[in-house]
């Protein structure tokens, strides 16, 4: 892939280096993801508005420590501020993903656990009720580490994919004993029996995406194959029929220690590229329309070793997420880093990455300049505007170290807007829709998804940096493929786009 094919919507450099101010000391409680070897992985955070006040709240998995719910009280443009919320004690949580599973326009939570998973139905005031049994969700006692969801045509409930790690009950555990993954499909107003997704190679991230923009949603699994199963590989499944793609389908097998998935259109062709985190190279793959191909090393996204200090051993990447940190119209990339625990072949001092996209489509490391190069054992993370100032802030869950929150204080950021698509009936939050934003510099596209990341994700408005553009148009390609009209919208504003 030529570098010029990467996204370059403004052609102008950022006005200033990114800058973040840590606000972790202002958190009302200390949250740490803890546990033994069965919590080496996981540690996700769900970012979502649980009370309808348009401020993103946080639900952080705690492992052996109870999960924590932090309710956002930040004033627009002010310092980030959270209150601790009282929730039932949930331990053994590895992660969580928000979604509106029952189409009442109130966000719910699917909580991943070492043991029975939970579906917590949101009540709209940051309180929840356990709806796992009411929806017929068979939980089992697996070690769940990955999750994604999509709405199939004609269904009221979403289809759920659940990724399970090591089968701890296997006599040969842990090595070579990856558990079976599940697909849960609706059966009326409840879920039917789980359908097995075999073989399983210990997934740490899953994502439903219409990556070819052809109207067919597929299921991607990123597997920690080499640590437990030497013959494992990254997987792609079709839903109709339910089957795994292979070399005969043109799906070349890729092998890595898969930890997380990030997805975003970087080339401007509307098709999402994919970032796969791993132990060693982080692999950015360009979307060819028929498959994916690794980008050249010169793009600057491999992040294969610590960029500071003298620890030259390979890095370990976990949560990856694209976001336009300086609003220049080019998606940047954050990667949470940290040793699994004490793996001697991997770097111990392994700072997070903040890769800023240049005008030529290459990436430049700025985590140290920005002040987010923590070398704690990072796990789950998220980029979200926590104080409604139009700039993406940062949250990172750490293993055996406190959760960290950074406020984006970058000077001279450009224009922006957010888009929150909604429709009536099933799939109220329009999961599977593509939102396109058009300015004189070109068109950006983002897909509404549930899944990806590492053990956590977010539900909320899609954020677009606009560079110096003072006018913009937006349209939504709805999940059924219907294209809405282009609409002129105000920049530096949040926009709720209703299908009707």
C-alpha positions, 0 to 999 in steps of 0.5 A, spaced: 500 500 500 502 506 498 503 511 503 499 516 499 493 512 500 492 513 507 487 518 510 490 525 508 484 530 509 487 537 510 494 536 508 496 541 514 500 539 520 497 539 527 498 546 530 501 544 536 503 537 539 498 533 543 498 535 551 494 531 556 493 533 564 492 527 568 486 527 573 487 521 576 488 524 583 481 527 582 477 520 582 473 519 588 475 512 589 481 508 587 480 502 582 485 497 580 484 491 576 487 485 580 488 478 580 492 472 579 494 468 572 487 468 571 486 475 570 493 477 566 488 478 561 482 483 561 481 489 565 476 492 560 472 499 561 465 500 558 464 508 556 457 510 556 452 515 558 448 511 563 443 516 566 441 520 559 445 527 561 450 526 555 456 525 559 460 519 558 460 515 565 465 509 566 464 502 568 471 498 569 472 491 570 476 489 577 478 482 576 478 480 584 477 487 586 470 489 585 468 493 578 467 500 579 462 505 576 464 512 576 458 517 574 461 523 570 459 530 573 464 534 569 462 541 567 462 543 559 469 545 558 471 544 565 476 539 569 474 532 569 470 530 575 466 523 577 462 521 583 462 514 585 456 510 584 453 504 588 452 498 584 452 491 587 458 488 588 461 484 581 467 481 582 471 476 577 469 481 571 474 481 566 471 487 562 464 490 559 461 492 553 455 497 553 449 496 548 441 497 548 439 490 548 432 491 549 431 497 544 428 502 550 434 507 548 437 506 555 444 503 555 445 496 558 451 492 560 454 486 558 459 484 563 464 479 561 467 474 567 471 469 569 464 465 571 457 466 569 457 472 565 451 478 566 447 482 562 445 488 566 439 492 564 440 499 565 434 503 568 436 510 566 439 513 572 445 509 573 442 503 576 441 496 573 437 490 574 440 483 572 436 481 566 441 475 564 436 469 566 430 473 563 433 474 556 435 466 556 442 468 556 446 461 558 452 463 562 456 457 563 462 458 567 467 459 562 473 464 562 470 470 558 475 475 555 471 477 548 464 480 546 461 483 540 454 484 538 450 486 531 443 486 529 441 481 524 435 482 519 428 481 522 431 480 529 429 485 535 434 482 539 442 482 537 446 476 535 451 476 541 458 473 540 462 471 546 469 469 546 472 464 551 479 463 553 482 457 557 478 451 559 480 451 566 477 444 567 481 441 562 486 436 565 491 439 561 490 446 562 492 451 561 497 450 555 493 448 549 486 448 552 482 454 549 475 453 550 469 453 545 466 460 543 459 461 543 454 465 538 447 467 541 442 468 536 435 470 538 429 465 539 423 469 539 424 474 545 429 470 548 436 467 546 436 460 544 442 455 546 449 457 544 452 455 537 459 453 538 464 457 534 469 451 533 475 451 533 477 456 538 484 459 539 483 463 546 480 470 543 482 477 546 478 481 542 472 480 537 468 485 532 462 484 528 463 489 522 461 490 514 468 491 513 467 490 505 461 495 505 457 490 501 451 489 506 454 483 509 456 483 517 462 478 518 465 476 525 472 477 526 476 474 532 483 476 534 486 470 538 492 469 543 494 463 539 501 462 540 501 463 548 496 457 548 495 453 542 501 453 537 496 452 531 491 458 532 490 463 527 486 470 526 479 468 524 473 470 520 466 468 520 460 469 516 453 469 519 449 466 513 451 461 513 455 460 519 462 458 517 469 460 518 473 463 512 479 459 510 484 460 504 480 457 499 475 463 500 481 468 499 482 469 507 489 468 508 491 466 515 495 470 520 498 468 526 500 473 532 498 473 539 492 477 538 490 482 544 485 487 541 482 490 535 481 497 532 477 499 526 477 506 522 477 508 515 484 511 514 484 511 506 478 515 505 475 509 501 469 508 506 472 501 508 475 500 515 482 499 516 484 494 522 489 495 527 491 488 531 495 489 537 500 483 539 506 481 543 511 484 538 509 488 532 502 491 532 499 490 526 496 495 522 492 492 516 489 496 510 482 494 507 483 492 500 476 490 499 477 483 498 481 482 504 487 485 509 494 487 507 499 489 513 502 496 512 509 497 511 514 498 517 515 505 514 508 507 516 510 507 523 504 503 526 508 497 528 510 500 535 514 493 536 518 496 542 518 501 547 520 508 544 523 510 551 528 507 556 533 502 555 528 496 555 529 493 548 525 487 548 518 487 544 512 490 547 505 487 549 499 491 546 492 491 549 487 496 547 488 500 541 483 505 539 483 510 533 481 517 535 482 524 532 486 527 538 487 534 535 481 535 530 486 536 524 481 531 520 486 525 521 485 519 525 490 518 531 492 511 534 492 510 542 495 503 544 495 501 551 501 497 553 504 493 559 507 486 560 502 480 561 506 480 568 513 478 569 514 475 562 522 475 561 522 475 553 518 482 553 519 489 555 517 490 563 518 498 562 513 498 556 509 505 555 503 507 552 503 509 545 500 515 542 501 515 534 499 522 531 497 521 524 501 526 519 499 529 513 503 524 509 499 518 512 505 516 517 504 516 524 509 519 529 510 517 536 507 523 541 505 519 548 511 522 551 510 529 549 503 528 551 504 526 558 500 519 557 506 514 556 505 511 563 509 504 563 504 501 568 501 494 565 495 497 561 489 493 559 483 496 557 482 504 555 478 509 551 478 515 548 472 519 549 470 527 550 469 527 558 467 534 559 464 536 552 469 541 550 470 537 543 477 534 545 478 527 546 480 525 553 483 518 555 481 513 560 486 507 561 485 501 566 491 498 569 493 491 572 495 492 579 496 499 578 490 505 579 486 507 573 488 513 570 484 519 567 487 524 562 484 530 560 486 533 553 489 540 553 492 540 546 492 547 544 490 550 538 485 544 536 481 544 530 474 544 528 470 538 530 463 535 530 459 529 533 454 524 530 449 520 534 444 516 529 438 513 532 432 509 529 425 507 531 424 499 533 429 494 533 437 496 534 435 503 536 442 505 536 443 503 529 449 498 530 452 497 523 450 504 520 456 508 517 456 515 518 459 519 513 462 527 514 464 531 508 468 537 508 471 541 502 477 536 504 474 530 503 469 525 506 470 521 513 467 514 515 466 511 521 462 505 523 457 504 529 459 497 532 459 494 539 465 490 540 473 490 538 478 493 543 480 489 549 475 487 554 471 493 553 468 499 548 464 505 548 457 507 546 455 514 544 456 519 539 462 518 533 467 524 534 470 527 527 475 532 527 474 537 521 481 541 521 480 548 519 473 546 515 467 551 517 462 547 514 460 540 513 455 535 511 453 529 514 449 523 512 448 516 515 448 509 511 443 505 516 444 498 517 439 496 512 443 499 507 438 505 506 442 512 505 440 518 508 440 525 505 446 529 506 445 534 511 448 541 512 450 541 520 454 546 524 461 545 526 463 544 533 456 541 535 453 535 537 448 532 532 443 527 534 441 524 527 434 521 527 432 516 521 425 519 521 
